[in-house]
Structures are given as structure tokens and as C-alpha cells.
Amino acid sequence: MCGIVGYVGPRRAVDFLLEGLRRLEYRGYDSSGVVTQEATGELSITKSVGRIDDLAEALKSDCHVGGAGVGHTRWATHGPATHVNAHPHLGGDGVLALVHNGVIENFQPLKTKLIEQGCVFKSATDSEVIAHLLALELEQFEAEPRGADPFAPLIGAMQATLSQLRGAYGLAVVFRDWPDVIVAARLGSPLVIGVGHGEHFIASDGSPLAGHTDQIVYLADHEIAIVTADSLRVVHRDAGEVKHHIKLLELDAAQVELGGYAHFMLKEIYEQPETIRNAMRGRLDVDEATAVFGGLNLTPQELRTIDRLVLTACGTSWHSALVGEYMLEAFARIPVEVEYASELRYRNPPLTPKTLLIAITQSGETIDTLAAMREMKRKGHPVLSICNVVGSSIAREAHGGVYLHAGPEIGVASTKAFTSQCVVLAMLSLYFGRMRHLSYEAGLRIVSELEKLPELVERSLECDRVVKRIAEKYADCNNFLYLGRQYNFPTALEGALKLKEISYIHAEGYPAAEMKHGPIALVDKHTPSVFIVPQGAVYEKVISNMEEIRARGGPVIAIVDDGDTRAGDIADDVIHVPAAADFLQPIVTAPPLQLLAYHIALLRGCDVDKPRNLAKSVTVE
């Protein structure tokens, strides 16, 4: 949530800042702003409420020619989306300007103390507290005799400031009297530094750096970076110098561009056959009828001792975890629990020493998932991650894990990450099953079904024209029900979430059989019910549930296997998908649900890539 960019080098900083903010806009888009250090010695600030296009328009009338600066796109936490609350924020009498991601939990007592010391606040944000506090500390350190380290006052002031903060932060600061220097710091909110030729870049994630550099440094918690055009130093908040390591950014500019699609969400929906191939590439062993993983960092002997699995996640990733629960229990016969990470971090469940936690996250920075994972590690449990972003906090802190290799997901509503997570969980289920009781023949059947999956998803996407017509029919409805059983219950939850996220329609997902235990009271002619009803063990039961809805006048939309005419006789509208093994049905039926939400949102005039009140990477509690 919120996005930070920074640049120091020979070019006009504002050009990179504006481009970088456009690429980070999915992290927050309530307001935005930039600040640059000018040759006159002034800090030049431009801010705007709304989208980055509004900032670009404002910049046309402002002069920013300096070669060092930082920018910010905001997802509001403290204070509404107003010009005065937009970042950057000034500290002191304008000696520094600061951008901040995260939440400072003790900002109120700090603010009270700073007001007593004469500081004048202009915003309602917690971030301005950091700016004034840092300005006061800098004044103290600048008054001390300078030693051999020319940046000692900046480092000392930053260390003193950070020691007083409680909460999460990603910070980038420029100083009026320290030209061509940016100081950055992080705790719980990601920052990466791009290393160029005679220039450096700063960003909340790697997407703004694509096309500018492929050399990056991941800033770790409690680290401070002092960045100039020609140098990068990293020090610890409470200690001395830290040796930083340059990593390769495996991202190119084409991956963060629309590539001819109208929206990133649509692009990412249609990327799913390829992202599923990428998730499986090199991980299926036909000879051994199992899956192969290189980064679990736990031996088969250690994994065989596991007697319980806990999957933890948030949002869409939580839904994929529910799919994984069905798979793992069916194939590996291991008891599985799925926990909301936001709840698990504050609970103390009675877990055995042989419990394994699997943290599932697209970004690898979701603060609740990260905190839950750290709590389980603290109690001695092994932790694996399923993650999409290489080098992210969760990927680095887990004992081992599996990358999705889905490429950057820019649309705020997750699509390809969900199906890739389900694929990885299917392969993990196969892997655990084969090392326990699953026969060679059963494993081989699972491998065979997985190998067919990309083609099945390609075929499921052929429903787009039919889905669009259905969307036109029901776009004005304000309530939807999504219903499925077994593997398709989590898919119903995910379909409802997609509709809520991008069209702002109230939607609920339920196990189909639960309708008659209360929710059927909601059924009327204005409330469509979307049934996920491919062939399977509970097909007849779901058909009966459809009949119950029709008997009460509720419109029925059914997602069915190719060739199924029986469900079509009951449903008002039918979406056909290719038949798949039951454990893969969520992956094959998800694209039509994503497309339905997409088309309804467009018809209602919603911004599908940047839905209101949402941001992509939830890095604050």
C-alpha cells in the first residue's frame, strides 16, 4: 500500500519519478506528489489529489530540473485524500522532504510532544510526525563536530529518529542542505534500490526499475541506505555498516506494460495458460510420478515427520489455501487447517511440534501474513512460503518455499496469482502424497491431469463472448450469490470476491447445500445465483440446489462442463468450460468468473485495475 520512488543521477529526476509512480499506482491512488532538489538549493514540491494523470498535469506548470528527488502515490491511512495530506511532507522549516509507506502506531504522543516543542503541523497524517522529528534530530547532529564520515549527521539523525518510532515504515528523504543525497529506510514496508551507471533508483518494488537497471539491492528491515549518484551505503539502525548484496532483477519493461490489452486485469486473465505452464515448468517428474521442488530446504525425511499443516493467507490467497486444503487432505492424508493470517498472528493455537506452516502470498509483503509467519517461526515451527515476488520479505524469511513465476500482477484484483497458487498447491499435494501413501499409478494420473491443464484453461477462456452477454443481462443487479460444493466452494468465494472488488456489487459465496440454512431468504428475481457445477461426485446434489433457487424465482447462471445439457435445462444462462479432474476444477472455472466480474465492472463504469478503497500490496495492518 502506497508506492515510493526515488532517483539520484545526471538526468532530470522528475522524469523517472513520474514514470515510476505510474507503474506503482496499483499500490495506492488517492493522491500523489514529488519533490526534487534544485540547483537553487530549494526543495521543489508538486502534489495532486487523485490519479497520477492529475499529478502529470500539475507538473506541466511546475519546474523540476534537479537530478535528485523522491515521489509517492498514496493509499490513505491517517487523514483523508486531500492536497495537504498528500506526500511529500516537509520537516522543520523546510530542511527536508519525506515520503512514507506504513503506519506509525505511536504518532499521536510523538505529535503532542513535537507541538510542545514548537513544530507546526499542516496535515493529519502520521507521516508528518517523522518529518518534524527527523528535522529536530538533524539539527542536533549537524551542530556536533564533523568527523571523517561526511554523512555522519544524516546517519545519526535517522538512527535517532527511527529508534523513537513504533510501527511500520518505508522512507525516502531528501534534504535542502545536502544536495544529491537520498536517505532511505525500511521496517515492514519494502524498498529496493536499483544500481545504475552513475545513478541510483529507489522503489517500493521492482516494477519501476524495469528497463532502467537489472541490478538491485533489497533493503532489509532496520536498514538505512545513503544513496548518491555514485555510491550506496547501507547501515543498520542500531549498529554499523552492512554489506549489501546486488541481485539480478528478473523483470523486463514489457511485463509491466499493457501490451495491447485494455486493462491489466484482462491481460493477466489471458496470461493464465502461460503462467500455469511457468508454475509447473521443471516441477513434474513423470518417471517418479511426483513433483520436484528445489527450494523447500526441508529433506523428505523431515517432511515425513510432519503431522499437521497450517495454511495461512489473506484475501484471494486465502481462497487458494482452501482449495489446497481439499487437495492436501485427499492426496497426502495430512490434517490441514486454513487460517486468516490477520487472526493467526494474534492467536495461540495448540499446535504440535511437527506442524508445518505454509504462508501463501502474491506480493510476499502482506503484513498480516508476514507477522503470522514470524510468530510461528518464533515458536519453533518450520515455515514454507508460496510466493510470486522474488526477494520479497516472506520469501526471504521463510525456511524455504516455492515461487509462482507468474510475472508481475499489476491489476489490484488478483487473477493469475490465484490459479498459479492452486497449481503449486496441487503439486505440493502430489509431492506430500507420494512420499507417504499415494501409489505410483495415482501419482501418474495426477501428473497427467496437470500436464493437460494449460490447454484446458485456454479453452475455458473461449467463453468470453458468452460471459459478456451474460454480464450485459445482469450488470444492473446489486446482489449476487455464488454457489459451489467441495473444490468449487472456495471458487465460489473467489468469484464473489472478484465481483465485490471491482464492480462494488454485494456478493456472497456459500457451499451450495448451505443455501437452505439461511441464505436462501435472499433469493428473489433481482438476485442472480452463480452456480459452479461441473461433473463430479456431488453433481446431482448441486443440481437439486439449483432447482431450489429456480423454484423461488431466482435467476441462475451455471458454469458447467462442455456437453452438459441437464444443468442448462435448469439454468437461465450457461457458461461451458472443458471437463477437468475435480481437484483442477477451481483453476478451469476461475477464468469465467474473473471475466464475469470484469465485464460487469466495465458496464457499470468502474475502474477495474484501480478499484476504489483498494491497493495491491497490503503492507499496513
Order of alpha helices (4+ residues) and beta strands (2+ residues): beta-alpha-beta-beta-alpha-beta-beta-beta-alpha-alpha-alpha-beta-beta-beta-beta-beta-beta-beta-beta-alpha-alpha-beta-beta-alpha-beta-alpha-beta-alpha-beta-alpha-beta-alpha-beta-alpha-alpha-alpha-beta-alpha-beta-beta-alpha-beta-alpha-beta-alpha
